[in-house]
Amino acid sequence: MAQTLVSVSAASVSSHGFYVFRSPVTSPEEAVEAQTNEELADVAADLPPASQEAMAEYFRLQQNLLLMTLGLTAFIFVSVWLAYSLHIALNYLIGACVGVVYLRMLAKSVAELGRERGRLGSGRLAIFIGLIIFSTQYQQLEIVPAFLGFLTYKAALIVYTLWPSILPESMAQE
């Protein structure tokens, strides 16, 4: 007995006076996601458009975080290569590359927050799950270095956040 759940407003009147029918929701998870997406659309409609200056500042932040992540990845890769082996360092590098892709996808998702967007994405989670599954199935890969490589973007975020408090104020402004 497959029970079909219908969203609270299965038919609603559009702004032009036409009835808009939505497809029935088949699971409680889809009902929650549909409600969340409707709430996000309502919030996005109420937000003013982002100013050019704010978006330029966001893209500078995005670029700085990416450069910090790449720099930290290169430093850690060389350190792991010297301390352990090339094999472990390459496992770390694979995880770090997936982390950079994840960071880019996250930045793109954040940039679209104020714009119209249909649904919440789970592609970023699939990237991480794919890395872990690939690491467990392929005999030459180690899980721990790949996972730690993936987390490099988080370390870069922490370093980027703490950087102004570590540097003297005159150097931080340059």
C-alpha positions as CSV (number, residue, x, y, z in Angstrom):
1,M,0.0,0.0,0.0
2,A,1.9,3.0,-1.3
3,Q,0.5,6.0,0.4
4,T,0.7,9.3,-1.5
5,L,1.1,12.4,0.6
6,V,-0.2,15.6,-0.9
7,S,1.4,18.9,-0.1
8,V,-0.6,21.4,1.9
9,S,-1.4,23.5,-1.1
10,A,-1.8,21.1,-3.9
11,A,-3.4,23.7,-6.0
12,S,-2.7,27.4,-5.6
13,V,-3.7,30.5,-7.6
14,S,-0.8,32.1,-9.4
15,S,-0.4,35.9,-9.6
16,H,-2.2,35.8,-13.0
17,G,-5.3,34.1,-11.5
18,F,-4.6,30.7,-12.9
19,Y,-4.6,27.5,-10.9
20,V,-1.2,25.9,-10.6
21,F,-1.2,22.2,-9.7
22,R,1.8,20.6,-8.1
23,S,2.7,17.0,-8.4
24,P,1.9,14.8,-5.4
25,V,4.7,14.3,-2.9
26,T,5.4,10.6,-2.4
27,S,7.5,10.6,0.8
28,P,7.8,12.6,4.0
29,E,11.3,13.6,3.0
30,E,10.0,15.0,-0.3
31,A,7.3,16.9,1.6
32,V,9.9,18.5,3.9
33,E,12.2,19.3,0.9
34,A,9.2,20.8,-1.0
35,Q,8.3,22.9,2.0
36,T,11.9,24.0,2.5
37,N,12.2,25.0,-1.2
38,E,9.0,27.0,-1.1
39,E,10.3,28.8,2.0
40,L,13.6,29.5,0.3
41,A,11.8,30.8,-2.8
42,D,9.7,33.1,-0.6
43,V,12.8,34.4,1.2
44,A,14.7,34.9,-2.1
45,A,11.7,36.9,-3.4
46,D,11.9,39.3,-0.4
47,L,15.6,39.9,-0.7
48,P,17.0,42.9,-2.6
49,P,19.4,42.2,-5.4
50,A,23.0,42.1,-4.3
51,S,25.0,45.2,-5.0
52,Q,27.9,45.1,-7.4
53,E,30.3,46.1,-4.7
54,A,29.2,43.3,-2.4
55,M,29.4,40.7,-5.1
56,A,32.9,41.9,-6.0
57,E,33.9,41.6,-2.4
58,Y,32.5,38.1,-2.3
59,F,34.4,37.1,-5.4
60,R,37.6,38.5,-3.9
61,L,37.0,36.4,-0.8
62,Q,36.3,33.4,-2.9
63,Q,39.5,33.8,-4.9
64,N,41.6,34.4,-1.7
65,L,40.1,31.2,-0.1
66,L,40.9,29.2,-3.2
67,L,44.5,30.5,-3.3
68,M,44.9,29.8,0.4
69,T,43.6,26.3,-0.1
70,L,45.9,25.7,-3.1
71,G,49.0,27.1,-1.2
72,L,48.3,25.0,1.9
73,T,47.7,21.9,-0.3
74,A,51.1,22.4,-2.0
75,F,52.9,22.9,1.3
76,I,51.3,19.9,2.9
77,F,51.9,17.7,-0.2
78,V,55.6,18.5,-0.2
79,S,55.7,18.0,3.6
80,V,54.0,14.6,3.4
81,W,56.2,13.5,0.5
82,L,59.3,14.3,2.5
83,A,58.0,12.9,5.8
84,Y,56.3,9.7,4.5
85,S,56.4,8.7,0.8
86,L,55.2,9.8,-2.6
87,H,52.4,7.2,-2.5
88,I,50.9,8.7,0.7
89,A,51.5,12.3,-0.7
90,L,49.6,11.4,-3.9
91,N,46.7,10.0,-1.8
92,Y,46.6,13.3,0.1
93,L,46.7,15.2,-3.2
94,I,43.7,13.3,-4.6
95,G,41.7,14.2,-1.5
96,A,42.8,17.8,-1.6
97,C,41.8,18.1,-5.3
98,V,38.3,16.7,-4.4
99,G,38.2,19.2,-1.5
100,V,39.0,22.1,-4.0
101,V,36.1,20.9,-6.2
102,Y,33.9,20.8,-3.2
103,L,34.9,24.3,-2.2
104,R,34.2,25.6,-5.7
105,M,30.8,24.0,-5.6
106,L,30.1,25.4,-2.2
107,A,31.1,28.9,-3.3
108,K,28.9,28.7,-6.4
109,S,26.0,27.6,-4.2
110,V,26.5,30.5,-1.8
111,A,26.7,32.9,-4.7
112,E,23.3,31.7,-5.9
113,L,21.6,32.1,-2.5
114,G,20.0,35.5,-3.3
115,R,18.9,34.4,-6.8
116,E,16.1,32.2,-7.8
117,R,17.0,28.6,-7.1
118,G,14.7,25.6,-7.5
119,R,16.0,23.2,-4.9
120,L,18.8,22.4,-2.5
121,G,21.7,20.6,-4.0
122,S,23.2,17.4,-2.7
123,G,25.9,17.1,-5.3
124,R,28.5,18.4,-2.9
125,L,27.8,15.5,-0.6
126,A,28.0,13.1,-3.5
127,I,31.5,14.3,-4.3
128,F,32.7,13.4,-0.7
129,I,30.9,10.1,-0.7
130,G,32.4,9.3,-4.1
131,L,35.9,10.0,-2.8
132,I,35.5,7.7,0.2
133,I,33.9,4.9,-1.9
134,F,36.7,5.2,-4.5
135,S,39.3,5.1,-1.8
136,T,37.9,2.0,-0.2
137,Q,37.4,0.1,-3.5
138,Y,40.7,0.9,-5.2
139,Q,43.5,-1.1,-3.6
140,Q,46.2,1.5,-4.2
141,L,44.5,4.3,-2.3
142,E,44.6,5.0,1.4
143,I,41.5,6.4,3.1
144,V,43.0,8.5,5.8
145,P,45.4,10.6,3.6
146,A,42.6,11.1,1.1
147,F,40.2,12.2,3.8
148,L,42.7,14.5,5.4
149,G,43.4,15.9,2.0
150,F,39.7,16.6,1.5
151,L,39.7,18.5,4.8
152,T,42.5,20.9,3.6
153,Y,39.9,23.4,2.5
154,K,38.7,23.6,6.1
155,A,42.2,24.2,7.4
156,A,42.6,26.9,4.8
157,L,39.3,28.6,6.0
158,I,40.7,28.5,9.6
159,V,44.1,29.9,8.5
160,Y,42.3,32.6,6.4
161,T,40.1,33.6,9.4
162,L,43.0,33.7,11.9
163,W,45.5,35.4,9.5
164,P,44.5,39.0,10.3
165,S,44.9,38.4,14.0
166,I,48.3,36.8,13.6
167,L,49.8,39.5,11.4
168,P,50.6,43.0,12.6
169,E,48.0,45.4,11.5
170,S,50.3,47.3,9.1
171,M,51.1,44.1,7.2
172,A,47.4,42.9,7.1
173,Q,46.3,46.0,5.3
174,E,48.8,45.7,2.4
